[in-house]
Amino acid sequence: MKQNIGSIERVLRIVAGLIAIALVFVGPATPWGWLGLVLLATGLAGWCPPYALLGISTCKTRPKA
C-alpha cells in the first residue's frame, strides 16, 4: 500500500475521526459517529482505498535526485 494521503489531510482525518467517535459517547448516540473509525483508520494508515481506485493522491511529490 503506497501512501496517498498527505500530512495535513492525515491530521484532519485523525482529528475528525476522534471527534466523531467521541460524539457517540457524549453527544447524540447515532450510528453515524462510528464512521469516525473509518476516518481514524485511514488517517493513521495514510492510505485511502477510494483514492487508490480513483488515482488520487494528496501527498507531495518529491523530485528525483
MDTraj code that builds the backbone (N, CA, C; nanometers):
import mdtraj as md
import numpy as np

residues = "MET LYS GLN ASN ILE GLY SER ILE GLU ARG VAL LEU ARG ILE VAL ALA GLY LEU ILE ALA ILE ALA LEU VAL PHE VAL GLY PRO ALA THR PRO TRP GLY TRP LEU GLY LEU VAL LEU LEU ALA THR GLY LEU ALA GLY TRP CYS PRO PRO TYR ALA LEU LEU GLY ILE SER THR CYS LYS THR ARG PRO LYS ALA".split()
xyz = np.array([
    [0.0835, -0.1174, 0.0000],
    [0.0000, 0.0000, 0.0000],
    [0.0884, 0.1243, 0.0000],
    [0.0814, 0.1989, -0.1039],
    [0.1568, 0.3227, -0.1147],
    [0.0724, 0.4351, -0.0533],
    [0.1343, 0.5207, 0.0252],
    [0.0594, 0.6300, 0.0869],
    [-0.0001, 0.7197, -0.0198],
    [-0.1272, 0.7583, 0.0007],
    [-0.1914, 0.8504, -0.0917],
    [-0.2624, 0.9643, -0.0185],
    [-0.2330, 0.9796, 0.1101],
    [-0.2913, 1.0877, 0.1895],
    [-0.1775, 1.1716, 0.2454],
    [-0.1817, 1.3015, 0.2187],
    [-0.0779, 1.3926, 0.2662],
    [-0.0855, 1.4189, 0.4154],
    [0.0174, 1.4829, 0.4700],
    [0.0283, 1.5059, 0.6144],
    [-0.0872, 1.5864, 0.6723],
    [-0.1216, 1.6949, 0.6077],
    [-0.2278, 1.7804, 0.6603],
    [-0.3605, 1.7054, 0.6599],
    [-0.3884, 1.6352, 0.5520],
    [-0.5132, 1.5598, 0.5443],
    [-0.5157, 1.4471, 0.6471],
    [-0.4011, 1.3862, 0.6718],
    [-0.3945, 1.2796, 0.7736],
    [-0.4327, 1.3339, 0.9100],
    [-0.3762, 1.4486, 0.9458],
    [-0.4070, 1.5093, 1.0762],
    [-0.5557, 1.5436, 1.0839],
    [-0.6097, 1.6013, 0.9758],
    [-0.7513, 1.6372, 0.9748],
    [-0.8407, 1.5135, 0.9871],
    [-0.8046, 1.4055, 0.9200],
    [-0.8837, 1.2825, 0.9285],
    [-0.8793, 1.2241, 1.0698],
    [-0.7627, 1.2263, 1.1315],
    [-0.7497, 1.1720, 1.2670],
    [-0.8325, 1.2542, 1.3650],
    [-0.8224, 1.3857, 1.3571],
    [-0.8983, 1.4732, 1.4476],
    [-1.0487, 1.4564, 1.4246],
    [-1.0914, 1.4578, 1.2984],
    [-1.2337, 1.4418, 1.2680],
    [-1.2836, 1.3055, 1.3134],
    [-1.2015, 1.2029, 1.2963],
    [-1.2393, 1.0688, 1.3399],
    [-1.2568, 1.0610, 1.4903],
    [-1.1642, 1.1199, 1.5629],
    [-1.1742, 1.1196, 1.7089],
    [-1.2962, 1.1977, 1.7567],
    [-1.3252, 1.3081, 1.6921],
    [-1.4435, 1.3874, 1.7290],
    [-1.5708, 1.3078, 1.7022],
    [-1.5791, 1.2438, 1.5858],
    [-1.6981, 1.1658, 1.5511],
    [-1.7170, 1.0495, 1.6480],
    [-1.6080, 0.9824, 1.6860],
    [-1.6182, 0.8720, 1.7817],
    [-1.6612, 0.9240, 1.9183],
    [-1.6064, 1.0379, 1.9600],
    [-1.6434, 1.0958, 2.0892],
    [-1.7914, 1.1327, 2.0931],
    [-1.8459, 1.1763, 1.9801],
    [-1.9874, 1.2126, 1.9755],
    [-2.0781, 1.0939, 2.0056],
    [-2.0328, 0.9742, 1.9759],
    [-2.1123, 0.8549, 2.0059],
    [-2.1330, 0.8424, 2.1568],
    [-2.0322, 0.8814, 2.2341],
    [-2.0386, 0.8637, 2.3780],
    [-2.0933, 0.9839, 2.4530],
    [-2.0706, 1.1056, 2.4049],
    [-2.1119, 1.2242, 2.4802],
    [-2.2235, 1.3032, 2.4137],
    [-2.2463, 1.2804, 2.2873],
    [-2.3482, 1.3569, 2.2153],
    [-2.4639, 1.2676, 2.1760],
    [-2.5239, 1.3003, 2.0648],
    [-2.6341, 1.2162, 2.0176],
    [-2.5808, 1.0787, 1.9762],
    [-2.6336, 0.9768, 2.0380],
    [-2.5840, 0.8409, 2.0127],
    [-2.6428, 0.7863, 1.8830],
    [-2.5827, 0.8265, 1.7717],
    [-2.6277, 0.7779, 1.6419],
    [-2.5178, 0.6919, 1.5805],
    [-2.5553, 0.5982, 1.4940],
    [-2.4535, 0.5139, 1.4314],
    [-2.3599, 0.5900, 1.3384],
    [-2.3955, 0.7090, 1.2970],
    [-2.3095, 0.7879, 1.2084],
    [-2.1765, 0.8201, 1.2740],
    [-2.1742, 0.8284, 1.4036],
    [-2.0496, 0.8567, 1.4732],
    [-1.9453, 0.7493, 1.4533],
    [-1.9884, 0.6265, 1.4263],
    [-1.8939, 0.5176, 1.4072],
    [-1.8194, 0.5296, 1.2752],
    [-1.8648, 0.6163, 1.1870],
    [-1.7878, 0.6423, 1.0647],
    [-1.6531, 0.7066, 1.0982],
    [-1.6455, 0.7598, 1.2184],
    [-1.5188, 0.8144, 1.2648],
    [-1.4087, 0.7101, 1.2675],
    [-1.4464, 0.5831, 1.2840],
    [-1.3466, 0.4758, 1.2806],
    [-1.2798, 0.4674, 1.1442],
    [-1.3568, 0.4897, 1.0389],
    [-1.3010, 0.4865, 0.9036],
    [-1.2031, 0.6017, 0.8858],
    [-1.2439, 0.7216, 0.9289],
    [-1.1547, 0.8374, 0.9189],
    [-1.0272, 0.8162, 0.9999],
    [-1.0436, 0.7632, 1.1194],
    [-0.9279, 0.7395, 1.2054],
    [-0.8344, 0.6355, 1.1437],
    [-0.8900, 0.5268, 1.0932],
    [-0.8070, 0.4210, 1.0345],
    [-0.7320, 0.4698, 0.9102],
    [-0.8016, 0.5417, 0.8216],
    [-0.7340, 0.5900, 0.7008],
    [-0.6314, 0.6972, 0.7353],
    [-0.6595, 0.7780, 0.8358],
    [-0.5628, 0.8795, 0.8776],
    [-0.4375, 0.8183, 0.9364],
    [-0.4547, 0.7160, 1.0186],
    [-0.3391, 0.6507, 1.0792],
    [-0.2585, 0.5713, 0.9765],
    [-0.3277, 0.5081, 0.8824],
    [-0.2590, 0.4277, 0.7811],
    [-0.1968, 0.5139, 0.6717],
    [-0.2568, 0.6302, 0.6453],
    [-0.2052, 0.7157, 0.5377],
    [-0.2462, 0.6676, 0.4001],
    [-0.3427, 0.5771, 0.3956],
    [-0.3878, 0.5197, 0.2691],
    [-0.5392, 0.5136, 0.2670],
    [-0.5977, 0.5588, 0.1576],
    [-0.7426, 0.5615, 0.1413],
    [-0.7800, 0.4770, 0.0188],
    [-0.8564, 0.3689, 0.0372],
    [-0.8931, 0.2828, -0.0753],
    [-0.9637, 0.3546, -0.1906],
    [-1.0626, 0.4432, -0.1651],
    [-1.1249, 0.5126, -0.2780],
    [-1.0256, 0.6002, -0.3553],
    [-0.9318, 0.6623, -0.2840],
    [-0.8296, 0.7422, -0.3512],
    [-0.7477, 0.6529, -0.4441],
    [-0.7119, 0.5331, -0.3961],
    [-0.6316, 0.4411, -0.4763],
    [-0.7072, 0.3992, -0.6023],
    [-0.8367, 0.3713, -0.5884],
    [-0.9169, 0.3312, -0.7039],
    [-0.9293, 0.4423, -0.8074],
    [-0.9381, 0.5662, -0.7588],
    [-0.9561, 0.6805, -0.8485],
    [-0.8241, 0.7444, -0.8917],
    [-0.7132, 0.6968, -0.8388],
    [-0.5829, 0.7513, -0.8767],
    [-0.5544, 0.8871, -0.8161],
    [-0.6141, 0.9154, -0.7014],
    [-0.5965, 1.0444, -0.6337],
    [-0.4869, 1.0312, -0.5284],
    [-0.4065, 1.1339, -0.5142],
    [-0.3054, 1.1386, -0.4097],
    [-0.2886, 1.2829, -0.3648],
    [-0.2913, 1.3036, -0.2328],
    [-0.2693, 1.4380, -0.1784],
    [-0.1287, 1.4500, -0.1183],
    [-0.0464, 1.3472, -0.1397],
    [0.0933, 1.3520, -0.0931],
    [0.1725, 1.4463, -0.1829],
    [0.2682, 1.5123, -0.1226],
    [0.3579, 1.5959, -0.2017],
    [0.4515, 1.5061, -0.2788],
    [0.4731, 1.5390, -0.4027],
    [0.5666, 1.4596, -0.4825],
    [0.7069, 1.5145, -0.4624],
    [0.8004, 1.4254, -0.4428],
    [0.9388, 1.4653, -0.4228],
    [1.0125, 1.4536, -0.5534],
    [1.0903, 1.5551, -0.5884],
    [1.1690, 1.5451, -0.7123],
    [1.2767, 1.4378, -0.6970],
    [1.3026, 1.3656, -0.8041],
    [1.4052, 1.2619, -0.8004],
    [1.5433, 1.3259, -0.8026],
    [1.6324, 1.2719, -0.7216],
    [1.7675, 1.3283, -0.7128],
    [1.8565, 1.2805, -0.8234],
])
top = md.Topology()
chain = top.add_chain()
for i, resn in enumerate(residues, 1):
    res = top.add_residue(resn, chain, resSeq=i)
    for name in ("N", "CA", "C"):
        top.add_atom(name, md.element.get_by_symbol(name[0]), res)
traj = md.Trajectory(xyz[None], top)
